[in-house]
Amino acid sequence: MRVLFAGGGTAGHINPAIAVANYIKEKEPQSEFLFVGTENGMEKTLVPKMGFEIKFIKIHGFKRSISLQNVKVASELITGTLNAVKIIKEFKPDAVMGTGGYVAGPVLLAASMLKIPTVVHESNAYPGVTVRMLSKVVDVVALGMEDAAKFLSPKARIEVTGNPVRPSILACDKATARAKLGLDSRRVVLIFGGSLGAEKINNVAVDWILQIADSRKYQILMSTGKNNQFEGVMKRFRQSNIDIEKYPEIAVQEYIYDMDLALNAADLIIARSGGSVSEMTALGKAAILIPSPYVAGNHQEHNARAVEKSGGAVVISQSELSLETLTKATETILENADVLEKMSRGSKSIGITDATDKIYKIMKELKK
């Protein structure tokens, strides 16, 4: 099978596509893949790092207010669609899948015009503008959460598949992950605010780490995210006279590329509630979720509340996030084995592990 993927901007749009590509490769080793993205998104780094070829087109998102920028974007949409037509004709895919981000728009539009089977996937409870528009032209809209269906075209063919989880995440286990990361039997806390970082989460996390570092009772894996967040975090540690290198149980990185190991190793995850929620629940991980208040349709709030309802997460709004609220939540979970186990079971109860298989079968059907 030859599959072209379009998606980008953040890891939340890229990782689902990588998960599907890896799954198809397991099923059909002779398959060929091509990714299309922009040079401004994380796909420029992540896709080649995962061993896949990528080509770029130029596209930005429309402003929500009247702006001259929208005229430029409209021009980019036309040019981007024409460039996508050229890429598709050269690659000759059996199917084209979009996983979100502005780049998915012109690519799936071009594929639809060329009568190539198309699938667009939406991971959140509230679909983005691009997915809402594409739902009118693609063959199938695959949803991570059923609630998103009510926002889409009534003429769309909708399939609730769940969110793709990378096979490497599902193939690992806690003991193996900890051995590979050099971690011991102490509790492991994984902290990340998304691939682009979250300054508020980073700041409060630093305060919490400074408070508990000398106790050495937890092992901490922290991803600060891009956009110069790492430099800011390390500066705060230096200003507090904490030499992180003297604490081998605390690892702070800009981005965790071996997230399959980090997720499996963790006892508790402190994070936003975007696409990574599907990976947390697939593994049955307890979480403290801090939804981003800056996303369309407040979809992270919907995602977080779904996990909270299962018993798998404690939700702290960004406005309520502080050293005090984070400390209270972490102590309640980490210092009580029964609470941690109950949250793990709740998280696992809503986890979906076969989304990639469902999407693969949809592509096979469309290819016929």
C-alpha positions, 0 to 999 in steps of 0.5 A: 500500500502507498499512503500519503499523510498530511498533518503538522504543527505540533506532535499531537498532529504528527504522532497519530500519522506516524502510528498509522504508518508504522502499523501499516508497515507491520501488516504490509512491509512493502508499503511506501509512505510519504508525509507532507507538512510545512517547514515551520512545524515539528514535522520537519524534525519528527518525521525524518527522525522516525525514518519517513520521507517528507515534502513541504508546502507553504500554508498558514491558518486563517485569522479569526478576525478581519485581517490582510493576513487572510488574503495572503493565506487564501493565496497560499491555499491555492498555491498549496493545493496546486503543489499538493496536486503535483506531489500526489501525482508524483507519489501516486498514493492508494490513500491519503490521510490527514491528521490535523493542522493547516497543511491537511487542508490543501493536501486532502482537498487536492486528493479529493479532486484527484479522486484518491481515497481520503481519510481525515482524523480528528483526535479531540472532542471539538474538531478544528476548522480544517477538519470541519471543512474537510468533512464535506469533501473527504471519504471518511472522517475518523474520530477519536471521540464520538462527541466531535460528530455533532460539529461535522457535516451531516453528510459526512461518513463518520467512523469512531475509531479512537486515537492512533497510539504508536505501536512502540508505546503499546509494545513496551512495558514498565519494567523494560522502559525503566531498565532502558532509561536507567530508572529504579523502583521509586515512583516516576513522574512524567511532566510535559506541557505539549511539544511546544511547551507550556510556560505556566506548567513549567514554572509550577513544575520547577517550584514543585521539583525544587521543593521535593528534590532533596527528598529524592523519593521520586524520579522525574522526567520533564520535557519543557517543550520547544520555543525557548522553554528549556532555557527558561526552565534551566535559568530558574533552576540556576537562580535557585542554586540547584545543580540539576546534574547532582540529582540523577533522578531528575532529567530535564529535556527540551523534548523527549523523543523516546516518549514510548519509554517515558510513558510506560515508565511513569506512575503519574503524568502531569500534562496538558490534555491534547492528543497525548490523552489517548496514549495515557489511557491506552496504558492506564496511567494516572494523570494530573491534567491541566487543559490549555485555555488557548485552544479552539472550542476548549477541546482540551477541557472536554478531553480532560473531563472525560478522563476525570469522569473515568476516575483516571485523572485529577483536573486542575484548571490553568488559573488554579494551577499553583505550587499548593494545588500541584503539591496537594494533588501529587501527594494524594496520588503518589503517597497512596497506593490505593488511589494510584491503582484506582486511577490507573484502572479508571484510565485504562477503562476508557483507553482504546488500543486498536484505533490504528487497526480500524483506520488501516481497515478503512483504508483497505476498504477505500482502496478496493 
